[in-house]
């Protein structure tokens, strides 16, 4: 199985929709994805992600886009109202952690000074838990650090998921056993940036999913209004 994770196009955050340039980026992404063998399209329930997903679904003549509520963008900020660094913005925190020499790979990151009063830790945990529930519906059950293929045949199955920078970082980090701060620091997806995760096709196998491509946004090079 392959999961193609796509960030939404350039957004109008106030209206939760795509800008005119975002629509062009979404169309470019749809053209880029035509030959990936996508059989199902999923999306965050937020407008900017759904609009981006719609371009690919229509190109592939896949009328149904299934919403995954848990993949809406993460929320961050102070748990108790007391000020926290950069209002808890995960990407700013990752940069600060690297600058001050804090190990971005530390599994106890939710307890450090930048996250222990940040609501994003709860949101990341929720995405991680719901990711495993979703993957099990696709035929892959988590066992410890890896995933057991419970599918009945070895046919390749490819799905596309349109979502956001934060929620995708939480999902990718969990699947690949990398911390959320580390993924935020090392994978910066441009608008409609594409990341592909590949799971073993062999029924019954226990596998570590592989990263086929990360943050590929070459399809929007030169895309302008």
Secondary structure as UniProt FT lines:
FT   STRAND          2..7
FT   STRAND          11..12
FT   TURN            13..16
FT   STRAND          17..18
FT   HELIX           20..32
FT   TURN            33..35
FT   STRAND          38..43
FT   HELIX           47..59
FT   TURN            60..61
FT   STRAND          65..67
FT   HELIX           69..71
FT   HELIX           85..88
FT   HELIX           90..99
FT   TURN            100..101
FT   TURN            104..105
FT   TURN            107..108
FT   HELIX           109..111
FT   TURN            113..117
FT   HELIX           120..137
FT   TURN            138..139
FT   STRAND          140..143
FT   TURN            144..145
FT   STRAND          146..149
FT   STRAND          158..163
FT   HELIX           165..175
FT   TURN            176..177
FT   HELIX           180..186
FT   TURN            191..192
FT   STRAND          194..198
FT   TURN            203..204
FT   STRAND          206..207
FT   STRAND          210..216
FT   HELIX           218..220
FT   TURN            221..222
//
